[in-house]
Amino acid sequence: MSKPIFVASVPRACSTAFERVFMTRPDILRCQHEPFGDAFYYGPERLGYRYDGDETAQTTEREASGFSKTTFRDVMETMLAGKLEQKRLFIKDISYYLIPPMGKIAGIAPSLKELEAQSVDSNNSISGEDTNNPTVIPNSLLRQFQFTFLIRHPSRAIPSYYRCTIPPLSEVTGFDYFDPREAGFRETRILLEHLLNAKILRREDVILIDADDLLNNPDGIVSEYCKRVGIEYNPSMLEWEATKCGAFEKWKGFHEDAMKSGGLKARTVKKPLKSDEENIAEWKVCFGEEGAKLVQQTVQDNMADYEWLKAFKMNV
């Protein structure tokens, strides 16, 4: 069976809509929606700052999530155990769940240090090859996946994420403040650079999709993508019932557009990027003076990583 597909995305890059495309193929695929977020935010090995700490509110949030005891090993074992179903695994996750954020020391997750890559080679255990590994996942496990990357221009992705962290949407998402460390471009670049440097991925085999290309030409992008990862494409994959999806319930407020859309339809008119002046004026109206400054600074801070990543994007 072909390797499991791992789609690593920055937040707000239409990744859930992309995932929803492949959820139309339960005959051959088993989709996993952002499994590593459980360990990243809530578990004993948590890396994220959002629910970290010992204050009552943070402890309550972790306990209420149902994942306060979930380790990275728990997530990995649950995913790989599904291979017994004889369906190819399709994982969509956020890149920064695999990379310790700035301010935290890089290292393999403690729960994974003794886990062997059993589903490929029982002798391929974790070793000193992880000395320069910036992720929490050992190289022996990273090798088991076929990676895909999803990005979106920061001037579109970041304000979209900011909107999810302020009222009224924050009352649904539970994310009640914006953290620039969750922009995700830094971590996506770090992950891709590592896969290349460790020779887990060859440069000519990189599959990276820009969300605007997906929105402008879903049929062309998805059909080419399917060809590259070995999935038989059918245009019907771009359509689905506009209804709630249980897999998306744990991150409420972030995925409503994908659920309600009923499919991926090409834009009738391409949307050119706005000028800095136009963006700032719009953000001031939407987010206020201080919010606009924070969004603008976060966009600027992530442009270099976006441009580096964009050089790999798939063209159709």
N, C-alpha and C positions, 0 to 999 in steps of 0.2 A: 504493500500500500504506500502511496505517496506520503511525503512528510506532512505533518499538520501545518496549516497556514497560520502565521501569527501577524496580524495587522497592528502595527504600532503607530499610533496617531497623536498629533497634538490635539488639545481640546478644541471643540467647535470647528472641526474640519470636515463636517458632513460624514463622519465615520460611521455613525449609527445608520444613516440612510444606506451607506455602502454595505454595511453588515446586513441590513434588512434585505438587500438584493439576494444575498446568499442563503438567507433563511427561507427563501422560496424553494430551496433544494434539499428538503429533509430526506429525500430518497438516497442522497449520496453524502450529505454533510451533516455534521453535528456542531452547531454554533455555540460558542461560549462568549457571553457578553461581559467584558471588563472584569474578569475573575480576580486579577491581582489587586484591584482597588480595595478588596476586603482586608487583605493583609497590610496593605500600604497605609490605610487610614485607621483601622480599628484593632488589628491584632497585636500580640505581644512583641512582634518585631517591627511595629509600625515605623514608617519613615516620615510620613507627612506631619506637618505642624498643626493642621487644622483641628484635630481631635486629640492631640498629644497633651500630656500634663496630668496632674493629679487633682485638679479642681473638680468639684462635684458635677458641674455641667458637662465637662469633658468625659468624665467617667461614666456618667449617665448615658451620653450619646453613644459611647462605645458599647456599653451593655445592651442598649436598646437596638443596636444594629444587628445583633445576633452573631457578630463576627469577632467579638473581643478575644476569642481564643484561637482564631484562625491564623496559622503561620503560612509562610511562603511554601513550605513543604506540603502542607495540607492542600493548597491550591494546585500545585504541580501534580501531586499524586492523583487528585480527583480528575484533573484533565487527562492525564496519560492513561488512567484506568479505563477511560471511555473508548480507547482504541479497540477494546474487545467487541465493540458493537459493529465493527467492520465498516464504519463510516469515517470519512476523512474529517479531522477536527479543523474547525475554522474559528480562530480566536480573534476577537477585536478588543484591543486594550489601549490604554493611554501610556505613552512612552515613559513618562516620569514616574510611573509606578515601579519601574525596574531600576531606577537610578536614585541613589541618595541625594536629596536636595542640597543646595549650597548651605554650608554650615554643619553638615553631618558627614561623618567619615565613611568612605566607600569600603565595601567589603561584602563577601558572600553572606547571605542570610544564614544565621547559625543553624536553623532547622534544615538547611540544604547541604551543609558541609559533609554530611555522612551519606547523603542520598546518591546512589549510583544511577547512571543513565540506563536503567534495566531494559527499557523497551527497544533499545537499539543494540547495545553491546554490554553485557554484564561485566566485562572487564574494563570498560571505559569509565573509570571512577574519577572523582574530583582529585586534582593534583596541583602541583606547583604552577601549572600553566595559568592559574587564575591570579597570579601575583599582580598583574596589571589590568585585571578585569574591573571596570568601573561599575558594573551592574551587581545586583544581588543574586543573579542566576549564574551558576557555574558554566563554563564553556561547554562541558560535556552535555549539558542540557540544552544550551542555546543551539548546539549543532543539530538538535532534533527537529528544528522548525525551519520552515521556508518563510522568510520575512517579507513583509510588504510595509511600506511607509506612506502615511497620509499627512499632507501639510496643507496649509492655507495661508494666504498673505496675512501677516500680523495685523494690518489695519482692518481686517475683517474678522479674524478669529478672536483677537483679544477683546475688542468692545463687545462682541457677542458673549464671551465668557464673563466679562464684567457685569453685563446685564443680568446674568444668572445669580449674581451675588448681592444685588440691591433690590429693595421692594419695587414692585410687588412679587417678582419672581423668586426672590430669596425666601419668601414665606413658604414656597413649595419645595425648593431645592434643599433648604436647610443650610446653605452656604451663605452666611450672613456678613461676610467681608471678602474683599478681593485680595488675593495673595499673588503678587507678580511671579513668585517662584513656581506657580502652577501653570505658567504660560506654555511650557513644554517643548519649546524649540531647542533650548540648550540640551535637554535630555535626549531628544530625538537625534540630534547630531552626535552626541556622545555615544549613543547606542550604535548608530550606523558606522561611525569611525571605528569603534571597537570591533564590530563584526568584520570589517575590512582588514584591520590591522592583525587580527587573530586568524585571518584566513578562513573564517567561518563562512564568509560571503565574498564572492569575487565581484569586482567592480562592474563587470559586464553583465552580472546577474542581478544587480540592484533593481528592485521594482518600487518606484516611488510615484505617487499620484498627487497632483495638485487639485484641491477641491474645486477650484473654478473650472478646470478642464473637465472634471466629472460632471459638473452642473451644465456646462455648455454642450457637452457631447457624451451623454451617458451610454448610449448604444456603442459608440466607437471605443470609449475607454473600457467599459466592462467587457466587451467582446475580446479586445486585445489582452486585457488582464487575464481573462479565462484561458486564453491560448497559452499565456506564459506560465500559468500555475497548473495547467493540465485539467481544467474543468470544462466540460461540454457546455457551450453557451447557447441560450435560447432567449430571444427578446422578451419572452413572457416573464423572465426573471426581474424585469424592471417594473413589474406591476404587482401590487398586493392589496389586500383588504385594508381599508382605512379604519383600523380598530386598535384597541389597546393590546400591548404585547407584554405578557408576564415577565419576560426576561429583562425588560427595561424598568420595572417597577422600583428596583432598589435605588435608582438614581432619578427620583421623580423631578420633573421640571426641566430636565436636560434633553429629553428625547421626544417631546410631544410632536414636533414638526415631522419627524420621521414616521411616527405612528399614524398621524392624520393625513399624510400626503397622498397615500394610495399608490405611490410609485415614484420613480425617477423620470422626470420628463425634461427634455432639453429646453433651456431658456429660449424664448422666442427672440429675445434681444440680449446680446452679450453686455455685461455690466463692466464698463471700464473702471479702473481704480480711480478714486477721487484724489484730488490734490491734498497736500497737507493742510492747507488753509480751509478747504471744504470739510475735511474730516474734523479738524479742531472745532470749527463752528458747530458742526452737527453734534459732537460729543458734549460741548458746553450746554446745548439745549437739552440733551438727554440725561447727562450725568452731573451737570453743574460745573463750576469753575475748577474745584479741586479734583473732582472725578475725571474731568477731561485731561487735566495735567498728568494724573496717574496713568491713564490709558495711553496718552501720548508718549510718556517716558517708557512705558513697558513695550510699546510698539517699537520705539527706537532701539531699545536694548536687545530686541530679538531679531532685528533685520539682518544682521550679519549671519546669524545661524540659518535664517530662512534662505538667504541668497546662496549659501553653501549647499544646503539641501536641494534647492531648486535646480541646481546643475545636474542632478540625477533624475529629474522627473521624466516620466514616460510621455513620449510624444506620439500622437496618432495622426 
